């Protein structure tokens, strides 16, 4: 449930929700075209199943587009699926990179605040700070 909330937050902040909604509308509209234009597709559900196989690049082979309208709808749906997947992936990666950068910035700010106030720190706080520096140096060398 927590991950679902995180995805919703990412979609809202980035505006990618509109891209996802656009893909859904294209997907549903292409389903209508495929159902009407393709003789082997008997129901709207079959049309959506066909487009799902196309948009996920699985290509199950249950149905194939033979009419010009069906082939065009298939191309439109598959291209929009590829673009949507690329945008969504980029947004998620960017979000996590930004979160890591904020975390690093906060840690650096906290560290610099402590350095500014060295004379005011207790012996225990100085020891903790020294441990963090050693950990940081060891960690940064390994990466």
C-alpha positions in Angstrom: 0.0 0.0 0.0 2.9 2.3 0.8 4.4 1.8 -2.6 1.2 2.5 -4.3 0.9 5.9 -2.4 4.5 6.6 -3.5 3.7 6.0 -7.1 0.6 8.2 -6.9 2.8 11.0 -5.4 5.3 10.6 -8.2 2.6 10.8 -10.8 1.1 13.9 -9.3 4.3 15.8 -8.8 5.7 15.0 -12.2 2.6 15.4 -14.3 3.1 11.9 -15.6 -0.4 11.0 -14.5 -1.7 13.0 -17.5 0.6 10.9 -19.8 -0.8 7.7 -18.2 -4.3 9.0 -18.6 -3.6 9.9 -22.3 -2.3 6.4 -22.9 -5.4 4.9 -21.3 -7.6 6.9 -23.6 -5.6 5.9 -26.6 -5.7 2.3 -25.5 -9.5 2.3 -25.1 -10.1 4.2 -28.4 -7.8 1.8 -30.3 -9.8 -1.1 -28.7 -12.9 0.3 -30.4 -11.1 0.5 -33.7 -9.7 -3.0 -33.5 -13.1 -4.5 -32.5 -14.8 -2.8 -35.4 -12.1 -3.3 -38.0 -10.8 -6.8 -37.3 -12.9 -9.7 -38.4 -11.2 -12.2 -36.0 -11.8 -10.0 -32.9 -15.3 -10.8 -31.7 -15.6 -8.6 -28.6 -14.2 -5.4 -27.0 -12.5 -7.6 -24.4 -10.7 -9.5 -27.1 -9.7 -6.2 -28.7 -8.3 -5.0 -25.4 -6.5 -8.3 -24.8 -4.9 -8.0 -28.3 -3.8 -4.4 -27.5 -2.5 -5.5 -24.1 -0.3 -8.1 -25.8 0.8 -5.5 -28.4 1.5 -2.7 -25.8 3.5 -5.0 -23.5 5.4 -6.4 -26.5 4.4 -9.9 -25.5 2.7 -10.6 -28.8 0.8 -13.7 -27.8 -0.5 -14.3 -31.3 -4.1 -14.9 -30.3 -5.2 -12.2 -32.7 -3.4 -10.4 -35.5 -4.4 -7.2 -37.2 -5.2 -7.7 -40.9 -7.1 -4.6 -41.8 -5.5 -1.2 -42.4 -7.5 0.4 -39.6 -6.6 -2.4 -37.2 -2.9 -2.2 -38.1 -2.8 1.6 -37.7 -4.6 1.3 -34.3 -2.0 -1.4 -33.3 0.9 0.9 -34.3 -0.6 3.9 -32.5 -1.2 1.8 -29.3 2.2 0.2 -29.3 4.1 3.5 -29.9 2.1 5.3 -27.2 2.9 2.3 -24.8 6.6 2.6 -25.6 6.6 6.4 -25.0 4.5 6.1 -21.8 6.8 3.4 -20.4 9.9 5.5 -21.2 8.4 8.6 -19.6 7.1 6.7 -16.5 10.5 5.0 -16.0 12.4 8.4 -16.3 10.0 10.0 -13.9 10.5 7.3 -11.3 14.3 7.3 -11.6 14.4 11.1 -11.4 12.3 11.1 -8.3 14.5 8.6 -6.5 17.7 10.4 -7.6 16.2 13.7 -6.3 15.3 12.0 -3.0 18.8 10.7 -2.6 20.3 14.1 -3.4 18.1 15.8 -0.8 19.2 13.2 1.8 22.8 13.8 0.9 22.3 17.5 1.1 20.6 17.2 4.5 23.5 15.1 5.8 26.1 17.5 4.6 24.3 20.5 6.1 24.0 18.7 9.4 27.7 17.8 9.3 28.7 21.4 8.4 26.6 22.7 11.3 28.4 20.5 13.7 31.8 21.5 12.3 30.9 25.2 12.8 30.1 24.5 16.4 33.0 22.2 17.3 34.0 24.1 20.4 30.4 23.7 21.8 30.2 19.9 21.2 30.5 17.4 24.0 33.1 14.7 24.0 30.5 12.2 23.0 29.2 14.3 20.1 32.9 14.7 18.9 33.4 11.0 19.0 30.2 10.4 17.1 31.2 13.0 14.5 34.6 11.3 14.2 32.9 7.9 13.6 30.7 9.5 10.9 33.8 11.0 9.1 35.6 7.6 9.2 32.5 5.8 7.9 32.1 8.5 5.1 35.7 8.1 4.0 35.5 4.3 4.0 32.2 4.4 2.1 33.3 7.0 -0.4 36.5 5.1 -1.2 34.5 1.9 -2.0 32.3 3.7 -4.4 
